[in-house]
Amino acid sequence: MLAHNRAKSSLRGNAFVLILVYTLMSAGIIITAYVYSRNYEQNFHANVESQLSSIADLKIGELTLWRKERLGDGYLLFKNKTFSKLVRLFLENPEDADAKKQLQDWMLKYTSAYQYTQVALFDAHGFLRVLAIEGDKLVDLRISHNIEAILREGRVVFQDFHRETSDGHIHLGVVVPIFDEADENLPLGVLLLEVDPTTYLYPFISRWPTPSKTAETFLARRDGDDILFLNELKFDKNAALNLRIPLTRKDLPAVKAVLGHRGVVEGMDYRGKEVIAAVGAVPESPWYLVARMDIAEAYAPLEERIWQMVALVSVLLIGSGFFLGFIWRRRSARFYKERYEVAKELKKAEMKFHLYIDSISDAIWVLNTDLMVIYVSSSVSRIIGYTPDEITGKPSMDFIHPDDLSLVADAQSSVIEHPGHPATLQYRMVHKDGSSVHVETTGVSMMDNPSVHGVIITMRDITKRKRAEEDLQKFFNLVPDMVCVASTDGHFLKVNPSWEKTLGFTEYEILSTPFHDFVHPDDREATMKEVAEQIGVGAAIMFTNRYRCKDGSYKWLEWNATPSDDGRLLFVAARDITERKLGEIELRLAKEKAEAATKLKDQFVELVAHDLKSPFSSMMGLIKLFADRHPAIEDDINQKILERVMASGERMISMIDDLLKINRLQSGKITPQPRFFNGRMAVSATIGSLAHNAAQKGIEVINEISVDMRLYADPSLFNEVLLNLLSNAIKFCSKGDTITFFTPPGKNAIAVRDTGRGIKDSALPNIFKHEVVTTTPGTAGELGTGFGLPFSADIIKAHGGEITVESEPGKGSVFCVTLPYVKPVALIVEDDLLALMALKGHLEVFGIDVIEALDGERALAALKDKRPHIIITDLSMPGMDGFTLLDRLKQDASTSAIPVIVMTGADTEVKDNVFRHGAEDFVGKPLMLGDFIPRVRRIVG
């Protein structure tokens, strides 16, 4: 009995041991399965979300590009003068088969090259005039009802998805307004580039990159208080432009997208199924894209893996329990054999447990109270090279890098002092080959758990990540610019060495000081305001300010910064631009100094020239008085002296006049007042004024300028240039030479060619320079001031033109004066459309552009957009009449100088009243071209 009791007691003790082993083994299996399952679940969720986001981003990018390409197709024809001309020719003569064929050829290119199903042309009244493909190809006739709004808007428009009730089909396309190539204000019609969404767009949207039973992509847009689906759905083939869902259904991903949600969301779909979806807006469009998949399908592999894990753990637990129970039942018969069988089965269970633990990439350590290693999984070999047998039973600190021993010791002490509170730490361990391995460990003390009574540590190899961080830090340190990371509350978090090199402060001094303390007091408010405003909108920040150095000086820095997505950090790069700033300041000071010197010089020249001219004029007056009182001096020598004195005095006065003119032109006291005039008449007037001089020397002057040459310049200043060029040519020509005024081919210019003695090569580079005197005596000993040609060059430069010279000694010279070409613009104010069209046609024949206005109010509005050179207005008009328009024009400083011709059929008293209101001229109605055109040409050439 005693032996039996002892056997039973032994059995009970063995049973307790078996139960304890089973409990520990079950806990280990469950903990390991839980850790693995949680990691697998997190990774799986991330992969699903990443896949959906990638698909959504790819399709949004492709849709954005597709829209831009379609709009780009439209802009190829928008304001295309060649195409507009074809449209105008066809609309003016619809029976012209050749014009229609050329137009259809253009349109067919778009159906073949750009894959449009149809291209249609509507006229300005909304009537369909031409189809690229004639037949039963569908056309969006809704365009004809909106033609006026499209033309008024005047730009290429993307016609969004809509269903035409007349044909029941879904339409999509690009609408291009067409305007007259000569007058962009005259609409011709609208071109429709029709897109069939079923050929490319719908298949592209619906296509999913991997096999799936429930995944789909669709477009939606907001339509009032609903969302409207734009394409057919996987489970609703009739959804396109038919299926609507109210915005109150906030659990739908499509509704979330319209309400501003972005990224991955979960909710219910249009079938009432739970789904996960990536949502986003298509830029520059009203479209929202949803890439969705049933949660049941998305997470089916995860559930399958979890059930496998549960099955495995259950098998392990049930199997272990079965074997322990079996051993317990057999123990009563054969105690020692049962103990052997239990040990055998326990070994098998442990092998399975270790096999499962060892399959995990992270290593698991168990330390006792003395921090000796009592267990380590075989994964440790992949991390530090040692086998579990080489580590078990040794102090864990033997494998820690010497430089990190104190760090790890403190962390382990903290873990032991706080049981049940896990702590994570990064440090280095020593590999078996002597190298360092960076690891991240999470340790938790289970000293208060009798079944464990140790510290469990999970270890992960992060060497690759650490090396990548170190490489990034090397690059961070090598950047020559000042690079840093700062918090938006005003402190630096990380700076590279360039900060210390540039400012002199140590890294510690920079990190411990708010960044606004370094900013110059005068720049502080603007800097903080700029940073606050840009962070608020999440935009990049670019500005300059002055930053304090350690020696108390300030340096100019140019900043580029961008906030993080959450707005808590700033990523900043700054560059020292002190030398550039100082250079700019020096340049500005030098410019101001030069401008002041130039102004002083101008004042001095004008003062001296003015003060010289007065006594010289008085002296010349006395000399002329003396000559008049002594008309015949008997002594020839005295007579010649008197003549030379008078010639020198007149030359001096001429020189002073030239100096005054040049100084006033350069200082802005003389400004060109350009207007149109006839070039041939200007040349004729110049030739007439110097005809006597040319005749005295036997020189022939020829005028070959075209009778209809139009110039736009200040007539008096341009006459100065012509006089200087002609007098200069006469000066250097001899008897029998010729001087010819002509127009060089293809230029808006007047050239003067002479057959005189020409100009020396050494003098040509300086002939238009004020600072180099190039005057030489003429063929008859004539003397000049040397200022004529430089003054002429200044005048032409002030007009935006240029003057050039070509010369060869002994063969004469050619001076060419080129002016910018300006086409006259006339504003016609006439409420009679037929009269308006007739006037426009007459003026365009003479190369004059026309702006049209039907009354005075519209005329004043047109003047805000473009300034004409002449205004032609009727007197009797609805609303604002001609007299009121004249008063408004002449009272406004910006329009008072514009010449006005009034059209009136009234009596002489009314015509006199027209002049009192400020008109330059008038013509009678009905217009007589023989009277009207000369009056217009008198103003615009």
Secondary structure, 3 states (H helix, E strand, C coil): CHHHHHHHHHHHHHHHHHHHHHHHHHHHHHHHHHHHHHHHHHHHHHHHHHHHHHHHHHHHHHHHHHHHHHHHHHHHHCCCHHHHHHHHHHHHCCCCHHHHHHHHHHHHHHHHHCCCCEEEEEECCCCEEEECCCCCCCCCCHHHHCHHHHHHHCCCEEEEEEECCCCCCEEEEEEEEEECCCCCCCEEEEEEEEECCCCCHHHHHHCCCCCCCCCEEEEEEEECCEEEECCCECCECCCCCCCEEECCCCCCHHHHHHCCCCEEEEEECCCCCEEEEEEEECCCCCEEEEEEEEHHHHCHHHHHHHHHHHHHHHHHHHHHHHHHHHHHHHHCCCHHHHHHHHHHHHHHHHHHHHHHHHCCCCEEEEECCCCEEEEECCCHHHHHCCCHHHHCCCEHHHHECHHHHHHHHHHHHHHHHCCCCCEEEEEEEECCCCCEEEEEEEEEECCCCCCCCCEEEEEEECHHHHHHHHHHHHHHHHCCCEEEEEECCCEEEEECCHHHHHHCCCHHHHHCCCHHHHECHHHHHHHHHHHHHHHHHCCCEEEEEEEECCCCCEEEEEEEEEECCCCCEEEEEEEECHHHHHHHHHHHHHHHHHHHHHHHHHHHHHHHHHHHHHHHHHHHHHHHHHHHHCCCCCCHHHHHHHHHHHHHHHHHHHHHHHHHHHHHHHCCCCCCCCEEEEHHHHHHHHHHHHHHHHHHCCCEEEECCCCCCEEEECHHHHHHHHHHHHHHHHHCCCCCCEEEEECCCCCCEEEEEECCCCCCCCCHHHCCCCCCCCCCCCCCCCCCCCCHHHHHHHHHHHCCCEEEEEEECCCEEEEEEECCCCCCEEEEECCCHHHHHHHHHHHHHCCCEEEEECCHHHHHHHHHHCCCCEEEEECCCCCCCHHHHHHHHHHCCCCCCCCEEEEECCCHHHHHHHHHCCCCEEEECCCCHHHHHHHHHHHHC
